[in-house]
Amino acid sequence: MRWSVYIFVWFVSLGMMVAGTLEESDSAFVEAVLPVLKSHCVDCHSTRKQKGELDLEQFDSLETATSQSGVWEKVVEQVKLGEMPPEDADPLDAKTRSQLLQGVDQMLQRMAMVNAGDPGPVVLRRLSNAEYTYTIRDLTGLQSLDPAREFPADSASGEGFMNVGHSLVMSPSMVEKFFDAAQEVAAHAVLTPEGIRFSNSVNRPDWAQENLEAIREFYARYTVPGAEMSLNLQGIRFDSRDGGVIPLEQYLAVALELKKADSMDSCSAVEKAAEKSGLSSKYLSILLSFLNQSEPEKFARPLCELWQKSDSPDVAAMAQRIRERQGALWTFNPVGHIGKRGGPAAWQTPRDPSVEELKTWIPEWKEWEESKIRETAKEHLSAFRKVFPGALCYTRIVPVDEVVTLS
């Protein structure tokens, strides 16, 4: 509010100053300049004679006088140099000379105030070829685009520059070339739920592949290669888990450092430790919450007790125990069979262990009925799978067919 008042007062003051300058210059021309012109100048510089191609008789009012600032700048220059009046004419006394110069100076100030802030005529110009190309590249992020390659070369104007408005004309043929360039750029636009992105390719299959690569790259930041499970189809062995395995030892080691420092509950400490080790702070927080459960489920209880009851638990042993559970709870399928009739729905699918396996893991369940074991284990196993998936991504897809194998 305060600044609004200041700005308003400033504009009012500026308007009053301009109005005062206009009134002063009007009276200065009528009272100081015009009498001197009539008595000392118009005899030689009249409309009829125009000696030196200068007509001062035409300036009979302030409006006509202020229309030609260059004439009055020349008058001031000649009077100050003593060139005018000439030697054969009556000279100007000091008072009259000062009166004329002050009056003309006020007129020139009036012209400057009236045109203050006006840059003059501005030519509507287009972007030069280079400016257009760099602008498109900045907007799309694609440095390979060259939309102006079919444009005619920009011509240089009299100043020697190629980005002057007078030389950057827009002809009908140039408009068509801009439309063609816009269509070429639009062909690289990819519509997404979040908006528009641009791709180096104009083919839809390439767009899908770019999305897949981005997803794989994201998960690959926090995973390590692993190929513990393999497939043997038609005598050919394939690693079905080539990449995408969570580095459990690294996460457990960082978690142990936080435990020794008694900073497992500090979000900032967890984020700093994960960033320092190149791990995911989100997954590290999930792992710590899982290991520090006050009342863990039966399936997770041995692991949580091993973590909570020891000041320095065996990280390698814990990772090995988790991997044994992962191997029993997940199945990796041939990619080429996904979607086929009777085939798997995904590359990685949950596997329900047998009742006998469950009894070996949880001794308390040996006396339970099979239906009760399966009903209880369903929830327990689902919670464990959420924290310890078999893998996060599969960077090298190997489609496998009954007849043809493609890599």
TACORLIN-V218297 format. One record per backbone hydrogen bond with DSSP energy under -1.0 kcal/mol. CO is the residue of the C=O (numbers start at 1). NH is the residue of the N-H. E is the energy in kcal/mol with one decimal. If there is no record, write none. Layout:
# TACORLIN-V218297
co->[CO CO]
nh->[NH NH]
e->[E E]
This chain:
# TACORLIN-V218297
co->[1 2 3 4 5 6 7 8 9 10 11 12 13 14 15 16 17 18 19 20 21 22 23 24 25 26 27 28 28 29 33 34 35 36 37 37 41 41 44 45 46 50 58 61 62 65 68 69 70 71 72 73 74 75 76 77 78 78 86 93 94 95 96 97 98 99 100 101 102 103 104 105 106 107 108 109 110 111 115 128 129 130 131 132 133 134 135 136 137 146 148 157 161 164 164 167 171 172 173 174 175 176 177 178 179 180 181 182 183 185 186 188 190 192 195 197 203 204 205 206 207 208 209 210 211 212 213 214 215 216 219 224 226 229 231 233 236 238 241 244 245 246 247 248 249 250 251 252 253 254 255 256 257 258 259 266 267 268 269 270 271 272 273 274 280 281 282 283 284 285 286 287 288 290 297 300 301 302 303 304 305 314 315 316 317 318 319 320 321 322 323 324 325 326 329 331 334 335 337 340 344 347 349 354 355 356 357 358 362 363 365 369 370 371 372 373 374 376 377 378 379 380 381 382 383 384 399 404]
nh->[5 6 7 8 9 10 11 12 13 14 15 16 17 18 19 20 21 22 23 24 25 26 27 28 29 30 31 32 33 34 37 38 39 40 41 42 44 45 51 56 50 53 60 65 66 68 72 73 74 75 76 77 78 79 80 81 83 84 89 97 98 99 100 101 102 103 104 105 106 107 108 109 110 111 112 113 114 115 118 132 133 134 135 136 137 138 139 140 141 149 151 160 157 167 168 169 175 176 177 178 179 180 181 182 183 184 185 186 187 188 189 199 197 195 192 190 207 208 209 210 211 212 213 214 215 216 217 218 219 220 222 245 243 240 238 236 233 231 243 392 224 248 251 252 253 254 255 256 257 258 259 260 261 263 262 270 271 272 273 274 275 276 277 279 284 285 286 287 288 289 290 291 292 293 301 304 305 306 307 308 309 318 319 320 321 322 323 324 325 326 327 328 329 330 351 349 337 338 340 343 339 333 331 358 359 360 361 362 365 366 368 373 374 375 376 377 378 380 381 382 383 384 385 386 387 388 406 401]
e->[-1.8 -2.1 -2.6 -2.2 -2.7 -2.2 -2.2 -2.3 -2.6 -2.5 -2.5 -2.4 -2.4 -2.5 -2.5 -2.4 -2.3 -2.3 -2.0 -2.2 -2.5 -2.0 -2.1 -2.3 -2.0 -1.9 -2.7 -2.2 -1.6 -3.3 -2.2 -2.1 -2.0 -2.3 -1.9 -2.4 -1.2 -2.6 -2.2 -2.5 -1.6 -2.0 -1.5 -1.9 -2.4 -1.1 -1.0 -2.0 -1.7 -2.0 -2.4 -1.9 -2.4 -2.4 -2.4 -1.8 -1.9 -1.2 -1.5 -2.8 -2.3 -2.3 -2.4 -2.4 -2.5 -2.0 -2.5 -2.3 -2.1 -1.7 -2.5 -2.1 -2.0 -2.2 -2.1 -2.4 -2.4 -1.8 -2.1 -2.9 -2.3 -2.5 -2.1 -2.4 -2.2 -2.2 -2.3 -2.4 -2.3 -1.5 -1.3 -1.7 -2.0 -1.4 -1.2 -1.5 -2.0 -1.7 -1.7 -2.0 -2.0 -2.3 -2.3 -2.3 -2.1 -1.9 -2.2 -2.6 -1.4 -1.6 -1.6 -2.6 -2.2 -1.3 -3.4 -3.6 -1.5 -2.2 -2.1 -2.3 -1.9 -2.2 -2.6 -2.2 -2.2 -2.8 -2.7 -2.0 -2.2 -2.5 -1.1 -1.9 -1.2 -1.3 -3.2 -2.1 -2.4 -3.2 -1.4 -3.6 -2.7 -2.0 -1.9 -3.0 -2.2 -2.3 -2.5 -2.1 -1.8 -2.0 -2.0 -2.5 -1.7 -2.7 -1.1 -2.2 -2.4 -2.4 -2.3 -2.3 -2.5 -2.4 -1.5 -2.9 -2.1 -2.0 -1.9 -2.7 -2.2 -2.2 -2.0 -2.4 -1.8 -1.1 -1.6 -2.4 -2.9 -1.9 -1.6 -2.8 -2.4 -2.0 -2.5 -2.2 -2.2 -2.2 -2.3 -2.0 -1.7 -2.6 -2.6 -1.1 -1.4 -1.3 -2.7 -2.6 -1.3 -1.3 -1.6 -2.5 -2.1 -3.1 -2.6 -2.1 -2.2 -1.5 -1.4 -2.6 -1.9 -1.7 -1.3 -2.2 -2.4 -2.2 -2.3 -2.8 -1.7 -1.4 -3.5 -1.6 -1.9 -1.8 -2.5 -1.7 -1.1 -2.4 -1.4 -1.0]
